[in-house]
Amino acid sequence: LSYRWLLNEFPVFIALDKRRFVSQTNGNLYIANVEASDKGNYSCFVSSPSITKSVFSKFIPLIPQSDRAKVYPADIKVKFKDTYALLGQNVTLECFALGK
C-alpha cells in the first residue's frame, strides 16, 4: 500500500518536508510544529499498485490552536512491535517526540 494525504481537495497532495511526514507503515500523517497555514481538511489517499485500486478517507478537520492556548510537556511515545531482520537487511524504526 502507498499512503498520501490531501489538503482540502483532490489533487492537492501535501508536500512532505522537515515538518510533515507520512508513515508508510500505518499511513499516519505527522506534523511537527503545526502552523496556522496547516489549517484545513485532510484526507488520506491509499493506493495499491498490485490491484490498481485507490480509496480516500473521510475528511478530518485540523484547526491549530494558538501557542498560548495549550502547552504540552515534552513526551516521547515508544511503541515498538517485535522487529525481525535477516543479517545484512536494512531496518527502519520510527520514533516521534511530542511537546515543546
C-alpha positions, -999 to +999 in steps of 0.1 A: +000+000+000+010+036-006-003+065+016-006+101+006-026+129+022-048+156+006-054+191+019-089+204+013-095+189-022-082+165-048-055+167-062-038+190-036-014+165-021+007+175+010+043+181+001+065+162+026+093+182+042+111+186+075+077+194+093+055+168+076+059+130+074+037+102+063+044+068+078+044+042+051+039+016+079+005+028+091-004+058+069-005+083+097+003+119+089+027+136+114+032+173+116+060+188+137+054+224+148+019+230+135+015+264+118-016+284+110-012+275+073-018+238+083-055+246+090-078+227+067-095+194+060-072+164+055-080+131+037-058+100+034-054+086-001-044+049-001-035+031-033-024-004-041-004-009-073-009-046-072-047-043-076-048-009-092-073+004-067-073+036-046-096+049-018-100+081+001-107+085+038-134+110+051-120+145+056-106+152+090-105+189+101-074+204+116-077+237+135-044+248+150-046+265+184-026+295+194+007+289+212-008+305+243-039+282+243-021+249+252+014+239+261+022+202+263+051+188+283+077+170+263+068+134+258+083+106+238+060+078+227+076+045+220+056+015+209+078-009+191+065-041+177+088-071+177+111-065+146+130-092+129+155-089+101+179-111+084+216-103+087+225-076+062+189-063+058+180-027+065+156-019+093+137+014+097+123+024+131+101+054+136+103+075+168+083+107+174+088+132+202+059+153+212+057+187+230+077+219+233 
